[in-house]
Amino acid sequence: MSGEEGWLPALASWTEQALGDAAWRVYAGEWPASYERPAVLWRMTAAETRTGNAAFGETTRRYAGHVLGRDAAEQSDAAALLADELTQAVKLPLDAADRRYLLVRQAAADANVDPLATGQLSLTLSRKSSRPFATAPPMREISFRQIEE
């Protein structure tokens, strides 16, 4: 997978399904030179990795969503719909066959920001992942002594 480990493609795929209208284009990472309206662009704005314990860690990523409608009402409605649907979804499939999901930590829409420069949607996703274990050398022998009473 990419350096994103499939997070942006999974988010873009989920967005297409949530909008439910083939007229909407969904882009991941950056606007193409000839984007079409109506469109949504998701881009990562921050990433953080935390150590949970020796067995797992947690990765958190923040995304900005840019919604461009054919008019202001369509734009605002789509941004609000996506924020609501993300909050209700709780988790997004990263790889459903392998039972890997992204947890929706926070989703918000702000219609008063520049849709091209800032993006009306802010989204925080996280995922816990197991850490690889170092292979330990096998034990040469085990001593066992029974305690007699």
C-alpha positions as CSV (number, residue, x, y, z in Angstrom):
1,M,0.0,0.0,0.0
2,S,1.0,3.6,-0.2
3,G,2.6,5.6,2.6
4,E,-1.0,6.3,3.7
5,E,-1.5,2.5,4.1
6,G,-4.8,2.9,2.2
7,W,-6.5,5.4,4.6
8,L,-7.2,8.1,1.9
9,P,-8.5,5.5,-0.7
10,A,-10.7,4.0,2.0
11,L,-12.0,7.5,3.0
12,A,-12.6,8.4,-0.6
13,S,-14.5,5.1,-1.3
14,W,-16.7,5.7,1.8
15,T,-17.4,9.3,0.7
16,E,-18.6,8.1,-2.7
17,Q,-21.0,5.7,-1.0
18,A,-22.2,8.3,1.5
19,L,-23.0,10.9,-1.1
20,G,-24.8,8.3,-3.2
21,D,-24.9,10.4,-6.3
22,A,-22.7,9.5,-9.3
23,A,-22.5,13.2,-10.2
24,W,-20.1,13.8,-7.3
25,R,-16.4,13.3,-7.9
26,V,-14.2,12.3,-4.9
27,Y,-10.5,13.1,-5.0
28,A,-7.7,12.0,-2.6
29,G,-4.6,14.0,-1.8
30,E,-4.8,16.9,-4.2
31,W,-7.0,18.5,-6.8
32,P,-6.4,17.3,-10.3
33,A,-5.7,20.0,-12.9
34,S,-9.2,19.6,-14.4
35,Y,-11.4,18.8,-11.4
36,E,-15.2,18.8,-12.0
37,R,-17.9,20.1,-9.7
38,P,-19.6,18.8,-7.6
39,A,-16.5,17.4,-5.9
40,V,-15.0,16.5,-2.6
41,L,-11.2,16.4,-1.9
42,W,-9.8,14.7,1.2
43,R,-6.2,15.5,2.2
44,M,-4.2,14.6,5.3
45,T,-3.2,17.5,7.5
46,A,-1.5,15.8,10.4
47,A,-0.4,12.4,11.7
48,E,0.5,11.1,15.1
49,T,1.7,7.7,16.4
50,R,1.4,6.7,20.1
51,T,2.8,3.7,21.8
52,G,0.1,1.8,23.6
53,N,2.1,-1.0,25.2
54,A,4.5,-3.7,24.0
55,A,1.8,-5.3,22.0
56,F,0.1,-2.4,20.1
57,G,0.3,1.2,19.0
58,E,-2.2,3.7,17.9
59,T,-2.0,5.9,14.8
60,T,-4.1,9.1,14.5
61,R,-4.5,11.1,11.3
62,R,-6.4,14.3,10.7
63,Y,-7.9,15.2,7.4
64,A,-9.4,18.3,5.8
65,G,-12.3,17.8,3.4
66,H,-13.0,20.3,0.7
67,V,-16.5,20.3,-0.7
68,L,-17.3,22.1,-3.9
69,G,-20.9,22.1,-5.0
70,R,-22.6,23.5,-8.1
71,D,-24.0,26.2,-5.8
72,A,-23.6,27.3,-2.2
73,A,-26.7,25.3,-0.9
74,E,-25.5,22.1,-2.4
75,Q,-22.0,22.7,-1.0
76,S,-23.3,23.3,2.5
77,D,-25.7,20.4,2.4
78,A,-23.1,18.0,1.3
79,A,-20.6,19.1,4.0
80,A,-23.2,18.7,6.7
81,L,-24.3,15.4,5.3
82,L,-20.8,14.0,5.3
83,A,-20.1,15.3,8.9
84,D,-23.3,13.7,10.1
85,E,-22.7,10.4,8.3
86,L,-19.1,10.2,9.5
87,T,-20.2,10.7,13.1
88,Q,-22.9,8.0,12.8
89,A,-20.6,5.6,11.0
90,V,-18.3,5.3,14.0
91,K,-15.8,3.3,11.9
92,L,-14.8,3.1,8.2
93,P,-13.7,-0.1,6.5
94,L,-10.0,-0.1,5.7
95,D,-10.0,-3.7,4.7
96,A,-13.3,-5.3,5.6
97,A,-12.2,-8.8,4.4
98,D,-9.3,-8.7,6.9
99,R,-11.5,-7.0,9.5
100,R,-9.4,-3.8,9.7
101,Y,-11.3,-0.5,10.3
102,L,-10.6,3.1,11.0
103,L,-12.2,4.6,14.0
104,V,-13.9,8.0,13.6
105,R,-12.7,10.1,16.5
106,Q,-14.1,13.5,15.4
107,A,-16.0,14.9,12.4
108,A,-17.1,18.5,12.0
109,A,-18.3,20.8,9.3
110,D,-17.8,24.6,9.1
111,A,-19.6,26.4,6.3
112,N,-17.8,29.7,7.0
113,V,-14.4,28.7,5.8
114,D,-12.8,28.9,2.3
115,P,-13.7,25.6,0.6
116,L,-10.6,25.6,-1.6
117,A,-7.9,26.9,0.9
118,T,-9.1,25.4,4.2
119,G,-11.9,22.9,3.5
120,Q,-15.2,22.8,5.4
121,L,-14.7,19.4,6.9
122,S,-12.3,18.3,9.7
123,L,-12.0,14.7,10.4
124,T,-9.9,12.7,12.9
125,L,-9.4,8.9,12.3
126,S,-7.4,6.5,14.4
127,R,-6.4,2.9,14.2
128,K,-4.7,0.5,16.7
129,S,-2.2,-1.9,15.2
130,S,-0.2,-4.7,16.6
131,R,3.5,-4.2,16.9
132,P,5.8,-6.9,15.5
133,F,7.5,-9.0,18.1
134,A,11.2,-9.6,18.0
135,T,12.1,-13.2,17.6
136,A,13.7,-14.5,20.8
137,P,16.2,-17.3,20.6
138,P,14.8,-20.7,21.6
139,M,15.5,-22.0,25.1
140,R,18.1,-24.7,25.3
141,E,16.5,-26.5,28.1
142,I,14.0,-26.2,30.9
143,S,14.7,-27.4,34.4
144,F,12.0,-28.8,36.4
145,R,12.2,-29.9,40.0
146,Q,9.1,-31.1,41.8
147,I,8.8,-30.1,45.4
148,E,8.0,-33.0,47.6
149,E,6.0,-32.5,50.8
